[in-house]
Amino acid sequence: MASLDPIQRPTSPTASSSPAYDLVCIGFGPAQLATAIANQESKKPANILFLERKPLLSWHTSDHLPRSRIENPFIYDLATTRNPRTKYSYINYLQAKGRLVEFANSDRMNPLRAEFDDYLQWCAEDFKNQVRYGSEVVGVVPEKGDGAVRGWSVAVKDQNGRTHMVRARSIAAPAPAVKSESKPEALLKVNFEAGQRFVPMAEYAARRNELREMRDPPLNIFLVGSSQQTVEILDDLLSCQRLGNITVHSDNESLRPLKLLSNELSPPEPRLCSIWARPSCDSKSWVPSASELVQNIYTKAYEKQLSSKGQFRLRIVDGTGATESALDGGIIISEAAGPQLSTSGLFHGLDSLVLGCRQKGESLEEVQFKRGAVAEGCRMWLMAANSEGGRSLAKDLAVRAGEVVKGLQVGQQGRDGLVAINARM
C-alpha cells in the first residue's frame, strides 16, 4: 500500500465540517450495488461516490462453468426482499431481456450463475455516473474538529498513479474475507516425469475443453478442494463420459458417501456466542445436507460406474490416502487461495477510537466507537456480499443495504454525540 506520509490531514474544524460526499464506498461489487439501488429508491437519496480499482463491476474472478447455478432462489437478488416493487428485481431483468416466460417454464428457482452476473451488470449500468472505475483507495484517515471525528479523508490513486483526496462524512469498505476453518492438505508428490499436470481451480473453466478431449486410455482426474466451486467442478467433470476415474480429496461433508446415523451421534452442545466474534456464531447443521447439486453428482457417479461396467468411478478420499491417490491422477485440479483485498491496512488512527463489533444477520456487523470520539452522523460500514459458501449473495443483502441508507438519513439529522459504525455487509 502506498505510504500515507504525504497525505495532508485537515486541521481546521471549518474546513472539515462539510464533506463533499455523504458516503464513499470502497469498491463496487454486489453489496455496494445493492446500496446504490436502496439509496436511489429512498425518499431523500444521499450523495454517494463509489471507488472501484477494477475497470468494471465483477463478482467472481474466475469464469463461470456452463450450467452452474447460484445456491439461493432468484428472490434473493439485490432489492426484492427490501422492496418487492423495485425495478431492479431479477424478475424485471428477465422481463427486460424477454426471457421471463422461458425462465418460469424452466421450473428452476436458482438462476444460472452466468445469467445472474449479467443481471448485476444490467443493474450497474444505471449507476455508472456514481462510480469511478480504475480508482484504488490507498488510505483513510479521520478528520477531527472540536475533539471529535467529523469526517474521513480518502486517498485515491488513479490509473496514472496520481493520488488525490476525497472527503466523506461516512465510509463503506469491503469486509475482510472469513477464512475457512478447514483446508485440504497439500499434495506432497506430483509426478511430472510421468506426465502428471497441475491445474489451478481458477483456470479450470478456461482449460475445460482441453481436459475433455478424447484420450486412450481415458484421463484420470484428482480434484482437491472443499469449496462450493469444487462441488460445481466435480459435477461438470462427471458430465463428460470421456474421462476415467475421478478422485476427490475434500473436507466438504456433503461430498462424502451417506452414512447411517447411529444413536451415538447427537447435535453439538450449545456454545456461548460472543456478540463481537462472528465466526464463533456460525450455526452449522450436524447432519450433512444433500442439495440438488450433490444428489445430481451421486446420480452421475452411479451412471458412470454402471456404463463403464465398474472400470471407472468416483471416489472420495480422506487426508490419509490423498497423496497415494493423487499419483493415479493424470490431472490434479486444486483450489488455491487467491489474493484477498485486505482493508485492515487502509485505516489509520482508528484503533484508539473503536470499542468493538456486534453482528446483525448474515451480512451486517455493527462496530461501536468510544463515547464522544466520533460525531453523530459520521459512520463507517464494512461490506461483504457473498454467502458463507461464497458462490451466492447473502440472503439478507438487500435488507441490510437498506439499513445502511437509513443510517445515512438518520445521520443527516443528528447532532454531535456517540456514533456507531455499521459494518459488514
Secondary structure as UniProt FT lines:
FT   TURN            5..6
FT   TURN            13..16
FT   STRAND          21..26
FT   HELIX           30..40
FT   STRAND          48..52
FT   TURN            66..67
FT   TURN            74..75
FT   TURN            80..82
FT   TURN            84..85
FT   TURN            87..88
FT   HELIX           90..97
FT   HELIX           100..105
FT   TURN            106..107
FT   HELIX           113..124
FT   HELIX           125..130
FT   STRAND          131..133
FT   STRAND          136..145
FT   TURN            146..147
FT   STRAND          148..157
FT   TURN            159..160
FT   STRAND          163..174
FT   TURN            192..195
FT   STRAND          197..200
FT   HELIX           201..203
FT   TURN            204..207
FT   HELIX           208..211
FT   STRAND          221..224
FT   HELIX           228..238
FT   TURN            241..242
FT   STRAND          246..249
FT   HELIX           253..255
FT   TURN            263..264
FT   TURN            275..276
FT   HELIX           279..281
FT   HELIX           292..307
FT   TURN            308..310
FT   STRAND          314..317
FT   HELIX           319..321
FT   HELIX           322..326
FT   TURN            327..328
FT   STRAND          331..334
FT   TURN            344..346
FT   TURN            351..353
FT   STRAND          354..360
FT   TURN            361..363
FT   STRAND          364..369
FT   TURN            371..373
FT   TURN            376..377
FT   STRAND          380..383
FT   TURN            388..389
FT   TURN            395..396
FT   HELIX           397..413
FT   STRAND          420..423
//
